C-alpha cells in the first residue's frame, strides 16, 4: 500500500523544511546491462554471467526499510523474467513497480514498432507478476530526446501515465538540454507527464543533481546543496535515481572496458550505500506516483 505524500515527512529528519517530498527511484538492472559496457559485454553472454541484481535489490529494499522510505523501482523485463519473486517483494514492500523496458535497448536504437512492442510487453509482464497496474516508464540510458519525442505519444497510447526518460542536460550518451527542468505535459489535450531527472542551475547552466554517477563521484555535500536549492529556491521536488549495482563493490570487474567507462562505473562503489543512507535521512522521500500524480486523473 502506498503512503500519501502528505504523511511522509513525519518520519524524516527535522533539519530541513519538510514540505517537499522528493521522488526516490531505482533502475533495477545488473552491472552487465549498463549502456557504458555495451561494446564490452555481448548481449549473448548475459545469461552466462554471474547475476548480482537479485541480492543487490534485496539490499536496496533493506536500506529503504531501515530508513522508512518508499520509492519507485523501474524494472527491466529481463530481471522480472528471471526473478519474479523479487518483483513481487518490491511490490509487497509498498514500492511502486514501473517499467525500464524489456532488454535495455536504447529507444534511439528502436523503430516505432519495436518500441511499442517493448513497452506493451514490459507493462504486461510486470502487471501479470504483481497483479496491479503499472503506469510509469523510464527509458534505458535516458534515451528519449528531440529526435524521438514521438515515443511519449506511444507511451500514452500503451496506457502509461508518466515517463521519466528525459535528462535535460548535455551528456555524451544522452540528454535534451532544451527540455523543461521540471515535470511537464508534453502531449496536447492529455495529462500524460514527462518528469525529467533533476537538474539545478548555476550561472545559467543546467547541471545534473539527480543521482547516478554524479552523486557517486562527487562529494555528498555538493549533491545535498544542489538538491536543497531545488527544494527551497525552485520549490520543486527532486527525482533521484541509482542502480542496485552501485552499492555492490564486489561485482566482477570489466577490465576490457575503456578507462572512462571503468572510472564512471567503479569509483566510490564502496561508499555509495552509506551516502544514500545519509541522503535518505536528510530529505523527505516518496514514490513517483505519490509525489507527482496526487489528484491527477
Ligand atoms: Zn538502465
Boltz pocket constraint, residues with backbone or C-beta under 6 A from the ligand:
constraints:
  - pocket:
      binder: B
      contacts: [[A, 27], [A, 29], [A, 100], [A, 104], [A, 139], [A, 140], [A, 141]]
      max_distance: 6.0
